[in-house]
Amino acid sequence: MDPSSRPFRSAAGLRDALGLAQGNVPRRLTQLYAGLVLFGASVALQLRAGLGLNSWDVFHQGVAEHTGLSIGTVVVLASAAVLLLWVPLRVRPGLGTVSNVLLVGLSMDATLALTPTPQPLLVRVPLFLVAVVLNGAATGLYIAARFGPGPRDGLMTGLCRVTGRSTRLVRTVLEVTVLVTGFVLGGAVGIGTVVHALTIGPLIQFFQWLFAPREPAGAAGRDLPGQAAP
């Protein structure tokens, strides 16, 4: 029997795989779902600002332009397609993974329906900057919740493990591929694309640290990812 399949053969193993065996579940669930909803909203606001999107959302917008689907629907379908690529890579989804697939696109469409498109540049620039910071905060929230990676992050880590290549190389190849494809399909590339690429990493790192659960004194090592709480 494949050892990697054993955790799913008991209720405790399933809870551990989903991230429910770790401590402070209510707070972590709140972080997870708040982060995913805010992530979708931040991408929608960045789209409204009209100064350029990140690589994956350039791709999503390009596909939406050619299919007539809403960009939120494209995000859901693309996330599900990426998740299928996890199967040959033997990457396991968590609760956060499945929730990411379902919620981010819905949040994007809802935010786009509720917000107008601003015209003055003096409004669009601050809106874009707020969207980028919100994107970093949202990502930090759901990563720190420790319920599993998003579909694209899981694809990256799976490819790194299978190919033996560095995270930097694999991530760069993925980002460039989807960016070029999205640009060819008509997705919005602009100065905002560059700004997002240069700032999102430090922002995510900061907010991931800020929102990381603080373990009580003496609990270090008892509540690590993948371990059942005592």
N, C-alpha and C positions, 0 to 999 in steps of 0.2 A: 504493500500500500504506500502510495505517495505521502510522505510526511506532511507535505504542504496542505493536504486535504483534511488532516485530522482535526484542526480547530473547528471545522464546521459540523462535526459529528456529535456535538453536545451543545446544550443551551448556553453553557458557560463559554464555550469556544466561540459560538456565534456572537455573543455579547462582546467578547474581547475583539473579534474581527471588526465589529461595527463601531468600536470605540466606547461602548457603554460600560465596560468593566473598569474604566479609569474613574478617578474621583471627581466630585463636584459636577455631576452630569447636568443638573438644571442650568447652572451658569454657562457651561460649555455649549449646551444646546441653544441657549439664548444668543451666545456669541456667533455660533454657526449660522443661524438663520438670519440674524441681523446683518452679519457680514455679507451673506449671499444676496439679500435684498438690496443692500446698499451698493454692492458691487454692480448689480444690474442697473441701478439708478445712476451710478457714476458714469458708466459707459454711455447711457442715454444722454446725459448732460454734456458729455464730451462730444457726442454726435451733434447735439443742438448747437454747440459752440462753433462748429464748422471749421476748425483749425487743423484737423487731422486726427486720425484714430490710431490705436496701437495695431500691431501687425495682424493679430487674429481678427480684430473687428474690421479692419480694412477688407479682409477676406469675406467676413460675414456680410458686410454691406455690399460688396461686389456680387456675391451670390444672390442677395435679396434683389438687387437691381435687375438681374437676369431672369429670376423666377417669379417675381411678383409677390413673393412671400414677405411677411414682415421680418425685420431684422431679428426680432426676438424669437420668432419661429425658426429662423435659420440657425440661430445660436443653439436652440434646443436640439435640432436635428443634427447639427455638426458635432455637438457634444456627445450625442448618442453614437454617432459614427466613429468618433475618436475612441469612445469607450469600447467598441467592438475590437479595436486594434490592440486593446489590452490582453485579449484572450491568448493570442500566440506568444505574447511577451510574459505571460503568467503573472500579471499584476492584478492584485485583488482590490476591488472597490470597497470603500467604506460608506457609512451613512452620509458623510459629507460629499462623497463623490456623486451618489445618486441625487442628493438634494441639489447639488450644483447644476446637474443636467436639467432639472425641472424648474428651478426657481429663477436663475439668472435671466433667462430669456423672457419669462413672464414679467419680471420686474422691469426689464428694459422697455417692453411694449407698454406697460402701464405708465411708466415715467414719460415716455414719448407722447402718450395720449393726453397727459396732464400738463405738459409744458410747451409753450410756444417757441418758435424759432426766433431768437433775437437778431436784429439787423446791425445796430451800431457796433463797431469794433470795440468801443469802450465798455460794452456790456459783454461781448463774446470772450474777450481775453480773461477778465476775472472769472467768468463762468467756467472757462476751460481749466484755469488754475485750481478752482475749487473742486472740479471734477477729478483732476489728477490726484489731489490730496485725499479726496474721499475714496478714490480707487485704492490707494495705498492703505488707508485705514481699514477699508472693507476687507481687503486681502489679508491684512494682519489679523483681523478679527477671526476669520474663518480658518486660517492656518493654525492660529494659536489654540483654537478649540480642539484640535487633534482628533478629527473624525475622518481623516483620509484625504488624499490629495484630489484636486480637481482633475477632470479628464485629460487636459493638456499637460499638466504637471506629471501625472502618472505615466503618460505616453513618453515624456522626456526621460523620467527615471528608469522606465522599462527599457528603452532603447540604450541608455547608458550601460545598464547591466548586461544586456545581450551583446552589444557591440564592443564593450570595453573602452569606449571613447569617453572623453571628458564631458562633464555637464556643460561647460562653456561651448564646446564644439557642437554637441547635439542640439543645445538650445538655439545656438546661432543658425544652424542649418534649418531647423524647423521654422524659426521666426522669418528668416529670409525667404524661405519657400512660400509660406502663406502670404507674406507681404507682397512679393512679386505677383503671385497668382491673383490676389485681391486687387492689386493695382491694374493688372491687365483686364480684370472684370469690371473696373470702374469704381473701385472703392476709394474713399477720400484719404489721400496722403498729403501731408502738409507739415508746416513747422511744428505743429502739435505732436506729430508722430515722433519727431526727433526729441522734443522736450520730454515726452512720456518715456521714451526709451532710456534717456539719461537720468531721469529722476525716480522712476518707479521702484527700482531696486533698493536704493537707500530708504525710501519711504516705507516699503514693505518691511524691511529689516527693523526700522524704528518701531513701527506699530505692532509688529509681531512680538517684539520685546515688551512693549507697553501693555499689551493685552494678554500676555502669557500668564496662565494661572500661577499664583504664588503658593508654594507648598508651605504648610505650617511647619514650625520648628520640630525637628526630629522625624519628619516624614520623608526626607530626601531618600530617593531610591526605592520607596514603597509604591509609588504611583507612576511609574514610567510607562510610556506608550507600549502597549502590547502585554502589560502585566495586569493581572486581576488585582483589584483592591482587596485588602485583607478584610 
